[in-house]
Amino acid sequence: MIRRHPIKSLVVALTLVVLALAWAYVARPTIPVPPTQAPQPGQSLVVVGVGGVSWDDVSAEDTPTLWGMLRDGSAASVSVKALHLTTCPTDGWATLGAGEAAGLASSTDRPDCGPLPEVSGTAAAGWQVAGFDAIARASADGPYDAHLGLLGDSFARAGTCVQAVGPGAALAAATSNGRVARYAPFSVTTLTSDLAQCPVSLVDVGALLQTEPDHVKQVERLNSLERRISQVVDAAPNGADIVVVGVSDRDRQERLRVLTASGPHYPPGLLASASTRMTGIAQLSDVTATLLATGGVHPVQEIGGRALTVIPSSNNSEATAASKLTVLTDLDKKADAKQAIEAPFLLLWLVTALVVFIVLGVAWRRVRPWSVLPTRLRVARWAAVVGLVSAAMPAATFLANLAPWWRVSGQTWVLVAVFTALVLVIAVVLAAIAVQGPWGSSALGPVAALSAVTASVIGVDLITGSHLQIGSIFGLQPLVGGRFYGMGNVAFALYGAGVLVLCAALAHGLRRRGAPRLAVAVVAIVAVVALGVDVLPAWGADFGGPLALVPALGILIIAVSGLRMSVRNLAVVAFAAVLVVGVVSWLDWLRPPAQRAHPGRFVQSLIDGGAWPIISRKFLANIELGLAMPVLFAIVTAALVPFIVLAFRPGLFGTGALARLCREAPLLRTGLIAIVVMVVIGFLTNDSGIAIPPVAAIFVVPGMIAATAHFRTIEERRKPVKRRSDRHLL
């Protein structure tokens, strides 16, 4: 019942894809970090921390000091994510001192920010940060097991010093016992001598915790911080580099904050980070790494940050500064807009699709008599179209980032409307491609084509630098600060589901053509390519994903090969999953530490004895998320259980057409079971794995509805004609 197609084109296409990907990876000898030089030891560096300032606060008229540093130096937007959704000054300064997310414990993700810890003592007796132990315990108990005092301990072990000016700076510069070797309160009269004490200095100039409704008053508050920054610049030693970094949020709202560096070693340009693999986006731990690198100090334990580097601009003109500001504000606006529209967009789209499916279902059941062919075909065709458009939505959200939709308006409802319209247009185009191609006449052809498009969009984006994923609905969110490149958990759910559906459809078509060996070879090739894109450090750099995808692909390959699902075969599949991840992680670990991705860092944690906290953190994060959001957990469970049941027993709940399709294409049922295996393992092995099942369902469920409806139209067309008036429809 599924039309046979020539396979020579398929073999040639797969061969070219494998060769192209192999050449692309071999031609890139290292992971794609910005090709610039890190700071050299022995330089003089002053890091100024300021809270609550973003690049959209900066202009030549209102903030001339920050504008001058933007124009004459290098700049980026910095993610200040610490332990909670929003970051207070105490959290930001603690993160600078620990090199990982740190701060105070809180019962809410958006805590009210209190004052910074007081610093007591004298120059002779030494200085002590009040409440340091409580902050250190909360930091150590956090998801990243942060070592508060790392910065101070590292400088102390190296026999050099770091000067702290202001309470926030004291918290960052303190050793693990809360002691600060060199400290001074902020005072203009002593600032010059204070900054001359050590090669590296930290200065706390204050923070804006709330936005002033009156614009004039808001500018005055910004200018008061600017005056302090200007005083630091004037008092800094000759030849010193000045780094100004945002350390906290404002209005209990997460945003990207300012980061600028100026001085002899920071020419006009954009700052780049090897930890984010991006130009123009950094994280607080990168500033910690820059402090350590400039002081010629090795950290007492490995941190995730990497020293900031520079991508130079052509000049320091006003026009170039304005262009840089546009780039930096664009990054922030895109991330903020994505966060604002995510929930309303998904709710609008999914509810609309559900209502349309219900209406079509009711229309199908109310058609009487059953011999009325035109109405039945029309309903089935509409169901297939709606299913394909709905399944194309995730890929369309990635492609929508090719257009700057976030610049349209500052109103959330306008952005939701514009983004929804843009995604709908792209999804319709993708659905049309899936239907109109030469594969459109087979029952699994359209959904297979759409699966290939979905997996390809995500895979090509990974290969080219993860640009579409940043700020995407199903991609990476820089405000969260978990990942800035590679395969995120949400994208993995779509990618893995697309690969598995594609493999099942290809294998079925080839077996129907009488080419079972070729079916095994094709599935194996697609599996190798998909795993390579997902796990290789220069592309996906995924650690938990292959642990879920390899078993799922293994189960599918066993079925395509005609082997039994024995305990031994399943054990081989499980061993293969561990072997693939282990080998790739080991190869990544062989790289220099600054070039390692997530897999290589995990190997280093195994060597250091810190692997179990990472594994337990990932597992406990899912449990905590489920307990903290019981409604979400209930929805995920309610959506997952029927999916599992239908994968194993198609035909239940009135899905007779799905059962007939699975009898016609038995490998489709195996593919659905493989997807269930993937989402269950992915749920258990990833720290935000609770998102994997529902996101996979967002793609798979409408895709299966489309395939079933398309199959139903084929059945209807092949039925004997009962009425003369129906002949013209066949």
Order of alpha helices (4+ residues) and beta strands (2+ residues): alpha-beta-alpha-beta-alpha-beta-beta-alpha-alpha-beta-alpha-beta-beta-alpha-beta-alpha-beta-beta-beta-beta-beta-alpha-beta-alpha-alpha-alpha-alpha-alpha-alpha-alpha-alpha-alpha-alpha-alpha-alpha-alpha-alpha
